[in-house]
Amino acid sequence: MLSFCNTRCNTRARVAFALGVTLVFTAILGLAPRANAGSTGGDVNIYSFREPELINSLLSAFTAKTGIKAHVIFAKEGLIERMTAEARNSPADILLTNEFGLLVQAKAAGVTQPVSSAVMTKALSENLRDPSNHWFALTRRARVIYASKERVAQTAITYEELADPKWKGKICTRSGQHTYNVSLIASIIANDGPEKAEAWLQGVKNNLARKPGGGDREAVRDVQAGLCDLAIGNTYYMAAMLKNPDQQAWANAVNVLFPNAQDRGTHVNISGMAMAAHAPNQAAALQLMEYLVSPEAQKLYAEGNGEYPAVEGVKASDLVESWGALKADPLPLGRLAELRKAASELADKVQFDAGPGP
């Protein structure tokens, strides 16, 4: 897999690197040559944060259906900086992301464009697309609570309850500045107001079993090890753990609880897509985007990733449905985008990543 920078790269280094490798990657991966903006062409060029094995079956099905060849550059990070550096010379037609924050970042960086499509407007509910149609959801994942089967008897919970002192020393999670938690904090601000959100986040911090760190799977691992009783994590990690022989014991040690299932619903994040601001093959790109919200593609995509389809009426896989019914918080993702900065600042204000106090 290709990765342009590690997490320590600064913005200037990433941009310089992007400029240096643009022609190399175009030659190596055979990206279609730049055409006029209105060209239909027979190719579509994708910059993807999603790993190729998670999208290859989708793209093969699209090519078989349309004859349009899909060319992919994958990187774990640096793609938005690269698109910024390439500007009008970018070969990118579509940006695929593995999470919501990158869509917000891409729009803010000016590397996406609005897309008018009756197909996508009909397929996706308003809360799962950008208010100005710069980005669109592809799959959904719920931010749930993984509860110890041995030590947690209750079968229902709310996010607000995570601040209850009864959970002191019993919660594990990743960094409060990680995009998944920033999105969750933003949803608390939207639903409960900034003052209650601050008190809540301070309460959750007080209940942590350790300093925030690692990933969602590591938090579940720590539940299985007895370090904590509850872990905050995305649903698709359950599927990932069950597929990994070394992690199956972690998955089997917990139950999945959907917070706020009895009221507003569980917070949902997304993977998604956007059309590049200077897409050279716009017609082909639009065909692919519309295909990706078709029932056929939604089923393939969601099943392959252990996620929920974004299109209403398309069923999740049997495995995903076995975790329980998802009642999703209907809060528009556009509203969450507006609150992400405030959420990040709140995590800093309460010094969430410092972990629990004495």
Sequence and secondary structure as in RCSB ss.txt:
>XXXX:A:sequence
MLSFCNTRCNTRARVAFALGVTLVFTAILGLAPRANAGSTGGDVNIYSFREPELINSLLSAFTAKTGIKAHVIFA
KEGLIERMTAEARNSPADILLTNEFGLLVQAKAAGVTQPVSSAVMTKALSENLRDPSNHWFALTRRARVIYASKE
RVAQTAITYEELADPKWKGKICTRSGQHTYNVSLIASIIANDGPEKAEAWLQGVKNNLARKPGGGDREAVRDVQA
GLCDLAIGNTYYMAAMLKNPDQQAWANAVNVLFPNAQDRGTHVNISGMAMAAHAPNQAAALQLMEYLVSPEAQKL
YAEGNGEYPAVEGVKASDLVESWGALKADPLPLGRLAELRKAASELADKVQFDAGPGP
>XXXX:A:secstr
   S  TT  HHHHHHHHHHHHHHHHHHHT      TT   SEEEEEESS HHHHHHHHHHHHHHH  EEEEEE 
SS HHHHHHHHGGG    EEEESSHHHHHHHHHHT EE    HHHHHHS GGGB TTSS EEEEEEEEEEEEETT
T   S   TGGGGSGGGTT EE   TTSHHHHHHHHHHHHHH HHHHHHHHHHHHHTBSS S S HHHHHHHHHT
TS SEEEEETHHHHHHHH TTTHHHHHTEEEE TTTTTT B EEEEEEEEETT S HHHHHHHHHHHTSHHHHHH
HHHHHT EESSTT    HHHHTT    B    HHHHHHHHHHHHHHHHHTTGGG    
